[in-house]
Amino acid sequence: MTATPTVLSARALLLDMDGTLVNSDAVVERIWRRWAAEHGLDGDDVMRVAHGRQGHATMAELLPDRPVAENLADNARMLAAETGDMDGVVAVPGAARFLDSLVSGGLAHALVTSADVPLSTGRMAAAGLPYPVVRVTAENVGASKPDPEGFLKGAAELGVDPADCVVFEDSGAGISAGRSAGMRVVGVGPRAAVHGPDVHVADLTSVRVAAGGGGEILLYVG
């Protein structure tokens, strides 16, 4: 028996990148586990914090007594290392079709990522995915997820009220950011399930979009 999909309506979709559109876990694990070893930290503990956040925010959480300037310098080094390592970066199943349906349908959407422009453009290209025209990257915000700033800026860029946006996220930090922004959240992938998104899917093969009336987006999830 086929399950009935959940139907959501929105005026804009705000899309995280890593873990949501792009599977970059292989790179993230390599880079951050190496960083953990350099600082005498448990790799599993670091990975539980790192997903979804900007690097300096992860460092501040794990090394609270370290100066901000040192975290920012280390963050720049880590971003360069991640940008130079695309081995194993692939699209999340269904991501190409999902993005194509948004672009071809003229449906309002934006990328909201903790990555900077070089890293996000590199990973989207490595995964063979189009880079959204509207995007909020690390350069555009003063606070990392779980702060809602990025999602609120994405909504503002699209001219849509936050309550009329649906966020797609994979991490606890991202899901918290979406909720704090007053938005509904579709959780994507195994990390998302434990953080209580409004709807959860294994990947984007379970999501279909259609245009409704007056610029409305209809989401069929599940």
PyMOL commands that set and color helices and strands:
alter all, ss='L'
color gray80, all
select helices_A, chain A and resi 25-38+43-50+55-62+68-83+95-104+117-126+138-140+149-158+162-164+172-180+190-193+204-206+213-215
alter helices_A, ss='H'
color red, helices_A
select strands_A, chain A and resi 6-10+12-15+22-23+90-91+109-112+135-136+165-169+184-188+199-201+207-211+217-221
alter strands_A, ss='S'
color yellow, strands_A
deselect
rebuild
show_as cartoon
